[in-house]
Amino acid sequence: VCLTCCSRESMLRINQICHKNGVKFFTGDVFGYHGYMFADLGDHEFVEEKPKVAKVSSGLEDGPEAQRARVEPAETTMVKK
């Protein structure tokens, strides 16, 4: 459900009905240069992109620098939440 140009009371009432019935709800409005947007998506899943952390290899390197996990900026992984 998408709402615009409604009173706050109407938005709250309709959002409560949508939330109880598992219906996604969007509302927003613009006032000149200012505006707002609200979304009630209930329970939902999304994917977040995170940098991939390389495993520390036990090899020739020694010392505290070798023990830290290294981050490869070009490699990322998708995490479902």
ABEGO torsion letter per residue (X at the ends): XBBBGBBAAAAAAAAAAAAAAGBBBBBBBBBEABBBBBBBAEBBBBBBBBBBBBBBBBBABBEAAAABBBBBAABBBBBBX
